[in-house]
Amino acid sequence: MPRALQPVGDCTGRAPRFCWDWQGPPLVWEFVLCDAEMQEVLRVGCVHACELRPTPELATALQRGDYFHWFVEARTADRSVRSAPVALALPHR
């Protein structure tokens, strides 16, 4: 399964870069940002690497600051894979 690496926990500064680890074949990932209650806020598709720099839409969602969760998911030839959700706290602006 993929494993979220960063960011995790409290974050300060600019919008973070999201990284995860995957020990399988190359996949096309979907990045999912959820609010504190695990309701989906934003989904970014077609991520071809194991990192995501904030898109304009993602930067806007993160800009307000709050508690979030994030995970990635993808489809292999025979199954879906998904990382465990990771908590992320950004300061209110």
WOLINVEN-V946907 format. One record per residue. N is the residue number from 0. PHI is phi in whole degrees, -180 to 180 (* if undefined). PSI is psi in radians with two decimals (* if undefined). D_LAST is the distance of its C-alpha to the last C-alpha in Angstrom with 2 decimals. Layout:
# WOLINVEN-V946907
n->(N N)
phi->(PHI PHI)
psi->(PSI PSI)
d_last->(D_LAST D_LAST)
This chain:
# WOLINVEN-V946907
n->(0 1 2 3 4 5 6 7 8 9 10 11 12 13 14 15 16 17 18 19 20 21 22 23 24 25 26 27 28 29 30 31 32 33 34 35 36 37 38 39 40 41 42 43 44 45 46 47 48 49 50 51 52 53 54 55 56 57 58 59 60 61 62 63 64 65 66 67 68 69 70 71 72 73 74 75 76 77 78 79 80 81 82 83 84 85 86 87 88 89 90 91 92)
phi->(* -67 -132 -69 -106 -155 -81 -139 80 -74 -127 -129 89 -71 -56 -74 -93 -100 -133 -144 -112 -145 -101 -113 -66 -58 -133 -98 -98 -116 -95 -125 -106 -122 -82 -61 -92 68 -89 -63 -102 -157 -129 -115 -99 61 -90 -96 -129 -99 -155 -140 -88 -56 -73 -56 -67 -68 -59 -64 -63 -80 -60 -70 74 168 -97 -132 -130 -143 -156 -124 -146 -156 -119 -92 -61 -128 -164 -96 -124 -150 -78 -69 -63 -120 -79 -144 -118 -117 -65 -68 -112)
psi->(2.61 2.70 2.15 2.31 -0.88 2.67 2.73 2.39 -2.60 2.35 2.52 2.91 -2.68 3.01 2.28 2.80 2.35 2.28 2.55 2.85 2.42 2.17 0.36 -2.87 2.76 2.39 2.84 2.07 2.70 2.23 2.32 2.18 2.26 2.77 -3.02 -0.48 0.18 0.45 2.31 2.26 -0.75 2.53 2.25 2.03 3.04 0.74 2.02 0.03 -3.11 0.65 2.68 2.11 2.49 2.23 2.90 -0.68 -0.72 -0.75 -0.72 -0.77 -0.66 -0.39 -0.59 -0.31 2.48 -3.04 2.29 2.95 2.66 2.67 2.94 2.66 2.70 2.97 2.23 -3.03 -0.53 0.01 2.92 2.52 2.53 2.39 2.79 2.50 2.49 2.36 2.55 2.26 2.17 2.46 2.54 2.45 *)
d_last->(34.43 31.34 29.12 25.38 24.88 21.31 18.46 19.12 17.35 14.30 12.71 10.82 10.75 11.27 12.02 14.95 18.56 20.29 23.86 26.66 30.30 33.22 36.84 38.46 39.39 36.88 35.03 32.73 29.55 27.09 23.57 22.11 18.54 18.60 16.40 17.04 20.33 21.45 21.39 21.18 18.12 19.36 22.49 23.25 27.00 29.50 27.97 31.10 29.99 28.40 25.06 22.41 20.10 17.29 18.80 17.00 16.80 15.48 12.79 11.69 11.93 9.92 7.07 5.65 6.04 9.18 12.74 14.83 18.37 20.01 23.66 26.13 29.44 32.49 36.10 39.06 42.58 43.23 40.05 36.29 34.21 30.74 28.66 27.56 23.98 21.63 18.64 15.31 12.27 8.89 6.30 3.78 0.00)
